[in-house]
Amino acid sequence: VIAAAGSGERLGAGGPKAFVELGGRPMLAWSLLAFGAAESIGEIVVAAPPGSEDRVGAIAIEANVEGRVTPGGDARSQSVGRALDLVDSDLVVVHDAARPLTQGSLVDEIVARLAGDTDLAGVVAAAPVTDTIKEASHARRVIRTPERDHLWAAQTPQAFRTDVLRAAIAQHPDLLGTVSDDAMLVERAGGEVLLHRTPSENLKVTTPLDLRIAEMLLADRDG
Ligand code: C5P
């Protein structure tokens, strides 16, 4: 499942982030190419910005990747939930189109770790945080400083047992507008989630600066 239905407001490109040009292609194309190259992936479902389903289909054809398209929802988890309705495999990988530098090999590693351990409900791409993280009130008064050694930044791809993720989404309709990753719902439902350390270039494109860095990393890859 590729979540690509966001509006991209923070990037300020005047349209959905998935369509912003990066390294000569729409950003979404890079995730499609990575998932197309992943041996563990059978079928791809993309949650598209509502009304842009045809455009997403055209990007998939241009990238020579087969994928089904569904309109996304108001919140990311709703987009993922809609795409999940079209999934019929036992395991599913959820990925944000906003992480265009993910490679197929990372997807395969994450799926292999989940498939190899029946105790796990999910395996999540993650990187140790390098900043010191503060928890603060709305007025920015610091409440506490958790020990950094135990803190990781959760990314995508995230692989799950499909039935567990579906049940977790159904169990918390109240949270769907606020959760920022799918693993959180699975954790709340009591599922065991493992972190899989990612290469540092698996960055998320949120701001214009991120876009420039992603351009440079993609140019390095080609060179
Ligand atoms: O907004 P943010 O950058 O956190 O979004 C992460 C990913 O979720 C993006 O790839 C975006 O396209 C996707 N998304 C979605 N449906 C929404 C909101 C975001 O598929 N309603």
Boltz pocket constraint, residues with backbone or C-beta under 6 A from the ligand:
constraints:
  - pocket:
      binder: B
      contacts: [[A, 2], [A, 3], [A, 4], [A, 5], [A, 6], [A, 7], [A, 17], [A, 18], [A, 47], [A, 72], [A, 73], [A, 74], [A, 75], [A, 76], [A, 77], [A, 79], [A, 80], [A, 95], [A, 96], [A, 97], [A, 98], [A, 99], [A, 180], [A, 205], [A, 206]]
      max_distance: 6.0
